[in-house]
């Protein structure tokens, strides 16, 4: 089956850190642009960070300097290191893969940041 599986979410205090992982199967991972999105209750899903097959990265302004996206093609896994977390980061985080116009989404992992 073609799928993305996120892990690493949880509850953390403001100022703390978490590392999210997304394991891919059934796709040619090294050719894919990979991304992390998040969605808080009542809000639109938004792009957090992405990384291309060539390693170029892009971040939302709200997380720049705090979050780092990376990928390990040998493990077909993309990571999101989240530092200095804020309550405003609380959301369900989704992994995404894209090749051309073909998108695949993971099931999501909850990140909750307490104040």
Secondary structure, 3 states (H helix, E strand, C coil): CCEEEEECCEEEECCCCEEEEEEEECCCHHHCEEEEEEECCCCCCEEEEEECCCCCEEECCCCCCCEEEEEECCCCEEEEEECCCCHHHCEEEEEEEEECCEEEECCCEEEEEEC
